Amino acid sequence: MRIQEVCRALALTKKAVEYYIKQELLTPKTLENGYRQFSEQDVERLRKISILRKLGLGIKEIKQALAEDGAALLRRKILQNEQRLMYEQLRQSLLAELSERGDWQEIEGKLLVLEQQETVSSKLLGAFPGEFGRFIALHFAHFLPDAIENAEQQTAYEEIINFLDDTATLSFPVQGQSTLDDQQPALDNQLSTLYDLQSALDAQQPTLENQQAMLSLSDWRQLSADMIINVQRAEQFLEKNEESIKAYLAFKQSEQYLTSPAFQMQQLLRQFQQASGYYERFIPAMKRLSPAYREYIEQLEQASGALRAKYGDQL
């Protein structure tokens, strides 16, 4: 097909098609007379380019989406858009508040806090892959303060941003379409939180990158809230879920788990934490920034102690 035919078939302008060629999104054959000849594969690729462009993807993102990691890129774009819409709704609320009350100084302060929270959440989402990144962003967002009130908090905030800017994005290997959900006890998500927030996600890993239907934002918020509550009520949680905890700990020692993608991703996560200085830089800065997070860490340490006291020989 010639370019005019392609334009008519796909409702594209000649200028748009030439732009995509210039950006090396496709390379149609050039004939001896200088005209371009578009194959069926070129037309189909142009159709996909047009769809992705209309969905808001940039040229670099389109290149990635059309490559082998396209599905992962699209999932990441969904998460980024979801986060953007969430903060846009918060801005809308501030705009409504400004229109009703007219307190510019108060709104300015709230907007500054919103921008700081959005920056941290966005950078967390960028540092960790897929659904895992969304969970991490939501979980830590729960502890971000309503305002930075002193120099120590401001310094801690800047340290967090610097850490996330310095940190290379963690990547998990691509898994098959099946998940390990059926292989693990139902309460894995919550059990692991009692001794390590990050290892908690080794129960989540199999579903993070390859699950066709992602958990909703409200689902992840609820999971984060449940984790926090279980840490606060560790002894009650241990007593109530004794049988499930035993099954979980037995599974963690099994060959099935030790040869699973979940275990592999847990190991990658630990290597990432050690190499990046996660516990030396990020966690201490979070504790200085947020009194609520500092209290949570203390509760998490107590919960870990309770778990070790009860199941130490099985850990």
Secondary structure, DSSP 8 states (H G I E B T S, - for coil): --HHHHHHHHT--HHHHHHHHHTTS---EE-TTS-EE--HHHHHHHHHHHHHHHTT--HHHHHHHTSTTHHHHHHHHHHHHHHHHHHHHHHHHHHHHHHHH--HHHHHHHHHHHHHHHHHHHHHHHHS-HHHHHHHHHHHHTT--S---SHHHHHHHHHHHHHHHHS---------S--SGGGS-TTHHHHGGGT-HHHHTTTTHHHHTT-SS---HHHHHHHHHHHHHHHHTHHHHHHHTHHHHHHHHHHHTSHHHHTSHHHHHHHHHHHHHHHHTIIIIIHHHHHHH-HHHHHHHHHHHHHHHHHHHHHGGG-
